[in-house]
């Protein structure tokens, strides 16, 4: 799929793309892409007082061919988010979800996604130059985190947790 704008409803830093988004989608449709269009939404509006804009979430979900979203909360909150987004009757992909230091793991998030037939993307695989084993708020020179953030394998290709590898194989064994 073609991601046109990451988290368009996220108002962190006062950024509001409401006026810009119709043009972005119009320009994308003008080139007649073969990929589905999407813009991943950030958080469920109203969750913990977030600055997520409901009108932008609704607009993006109505204009997107597939719904993509980020999720860094509990499995219960994930079910709530899925119920909200499923009203738009489009295929869904959770393109960000793994943050072990937030309590989001393969073990508690992937079963919810699989049960609801929602795709999942893991954006960290091997610990290397991107340093996805560090959490977002790490500083240069910080020691290795006790709980790694996102990668699955160390730089020597050994798994951080062999149980995760077995779990992932089990989650996909019916495919």
Wavefront OBJ file of the C-alpha trace (Angstrom):
o trace
v 0.000 0.000 0.000
v 0.938 3.639 -0.359
v 1.143 5.551 2.923
v 0.329 9.180 2.142
v 0.679 10.779 5.562
v 1.808 9.253 8.842
v -0.559 9.957 11.752
v -2.427 12.857 10.101
v -4.618 13.377 13.175
v -1.689 13.554 15.601
v -1.613 17.134 16.834
v 1.711 16.862 18.695
v 3.677 20.031 18.195
v 0.569 21.856 16.944
v 0.787 20.346 13.453
v -2.618 20.330 11.724
v -2.774 18.856 8.215
v -6.569 19.075 7.887
v -6.437 21.571 5.012
v -3.644 19.684 3.243
v -5.028 16.123 3.297
v -7.723 16.505 0.583
v -5.055 17.716 -1.838
v -2.712 14.861 -0.879
v -5.368 12.259 -1.649
v -6.439 14.083 -4.856
v -2.829 14.171 -6.106
v -2.373 10.486 -5.304
v -5.539 9.509 -7.170
v -4.473 11.583 -10.181
v -1.534 9.230 -10.803
v -3.856 6.183 -10.566
v -1.616 4.093 -8.285
v -1.891 0.334 -8.350
v -1.335 0.235 -4.580
v -4.157 0.937 -2.138
v -3.952 4.365 -0.499
v -3.863 4.859 3.256
v -2.724 7.144 6.058
v -2.156 5.352 9.365
v -4.084 6.728 12.309
v -2.368 7.221 15.614
v -4.643 6.678 18.608
v -8.293 6.292 19.366
v -9.784 9.753 19.870
v -10.358 10.485 23.541
v -7.985 7.796 24.772
v -6.223 9.175 27.836
v -6.925 12.756 26.788
v -4.922 12.499 23.559
v -4.906 15.297 21.040
v -6.180 12.917 18.363
v -8.716 14.629 16.115
v -11.860 12.551 15.548
v -12.812 14.438 12.380
v -9.438 13.649 10.782
v -9.605 9.981 11.811
v -13.055 9.675 10.229
v -12.017 11.536 7.070
v -8.880 9.441 6.572
v -10.727 6.170 7.197
v -13.420 7.119 4.661
v -10.866 8.137 2.012
v -8.394 5.258 2.460
v -8.630 2.000 0.540
v -7.323 0.131 3.555
v -7.167 1.292 7.135
v -3.763 1.326 8.738
v -3.173 2.209 12.357
v -0.664 2.265 15.193
v -1.299 0.638 18.551
v 0.828 0.793 21.682
v -1.765 0.034 24.354
v -3.356 -2.969 26.013
v -5.093 -5.798 24.147
v -8.388 -4.489 25.564
v -7.739 -1.045 24.070
v -6.742 -2.744 20.805
v -10.153 -4.441 20.695
v -11.812 -1.057 21.265
v -9.756 0.492 18.452
v -10.630 -2.399 16.132
v -14.353 -2.021 16.876
v -14.143 1.704 16.109
v -12.196 1.254 12.868
v -14.235 -1.721 11.645
v -17.222 0.599 11.154
v -15.480 1.869 8.018
v -15.716 -1.624 6.452
v -12.227 -1.758 4.992
v -9.330 -4.201 5.319
v -6.996 -3.259 8.177
v -3.278 -3.450 8.901
v -1.709 -2.577 12.224
v 1.598 -1.171 11.060
v 3.068 -0.304 14.459
v 2.412 -2.227 17.656
v 5.509 -3.795 19.176
v 6.936 -1.889 22.157
v 7.989 -4.366 24.806
v 8.744 -1.667 27.392
v 5.094 -0.526 27.073
v 3.881 -4.095 27.594
v 3.115 -4.671 23.901
v 4.513 -8.012 22.829
v 3.892 -10.556 20.133
v 2.287 -12.748 22.780
v -0.493 -10.355 23.764
v -1.090 -8.318 20.581
v -0.802 -10.753 17.654
v -3.569 -13.097 18.874
v -6.006 -10.161 18.920
v -4.980 -9.113 15.423
v -5.172 -12.671 14.096
v -8.585 -13.262 15.653
v -9.858 -10.124 13.923
v -8.121 -10.950 10.614
v -5.989 -7.803 10.720
v -2.546 -7.681 9.159
v 0.490 -6.720 11.220
v 3.807 -5.183 10.255
v 6.910 -5.379 12.392
v 9.311 -2.585 11.504
v 12.315 -3.880 13.414
v 13.979 -7.196 12.672
v 17.724 -7.242 13.353
v 19.487 -4.895 15.780
v 21.779 -2.813 13.612
v 22.248 0.800 12.586
v 18.622 1.846 13.245
v 18.858 0.769 16.898
v 15.237 -0.300 17.231
v 16.194 -2.194 20.367
v 16.248 1.195 22.148
v 12.972 2.852 23.190
v 11.893 6.170 21.653
v 13.172 8.287 24.538
v 16.704 6.848 24.677
v 19.702 9.158 24.595
v 23.007 8.586 22.808
v 25.286 6.629 25.099
v 22.463 5.041 27.093
v 23.242 1.473 28.179
v 21.544 -1.459 26.498
v 17.952 -1.577 27.705
v 16.986 -4.499 29.932
v 13.817 -4.904 27.882
v 14.571 -4.378 24.209
v 12.082 -2.247 22.331
v 11.313 -3.553 18.880
v 13.919 -5.755 17.168
v 13.620 -9.544 17.145
v 17.250 -10.562 16.555
v 20.528 -9.298 17.948
v 23.156 -8.099 15.449
v 24.683 -11.623 15.400
v 21.249 -12.965 14.309
v 20.493 -14.767 17.545
v 16.989 -14.080 18.822
v 16.538 -11.849 21.842
v 13.957 -14.387 22.999
v 13.786 -17.815 21.280
v 10.240 -18.229 22.646
v 9.150 -15.338 20.418
v 10.464 -17.118 17.340
v 8.549 -20.279 18.275
v 5.435 -18.197 18.944
v 5.685 -16.419 15.568
v 6.099 -19.730 13.770
v 3.000 -21.010 15.557
v 1.001 -17.901 14.683
v 1.730 -18.387 10.992
v 1.784 -22.195 10.766
v -1.691 -22.305 9.227
v -0.584 -20.193 6.251
l 1 2 3 4 5 6 7 8 9 10 11 12 13 14 15 16 17 18 19 20 21 22 23 24 25 26 27 28 29 30 31 32 33 34 35 36 37 38 39 40 41 42 43 44 45 46 47 48 49 50 51 52 53 54 55 56 57 58 59 60 61 62 63 64 65 66 67 68 69 70 71 72 73 74 75 76 77 78 79 80 81 82 83 84 85 86 87 88 89 90 91 92 93 94 95 96 97 98 99 100 101 102 103 104 105 106 107 108 109 110 111 112 113 114 115 116 117 118 119 120 121 122 123 124 125 126 127 128 129 130 131 132 133 134 135 136 137 138 139 140 141 142 143 144 145 146 147 148 149 150 151 152 153 154 155 156 157 158 159 160 161 162 163 164 165 166 167 168 169 170 171 172 173 174 175
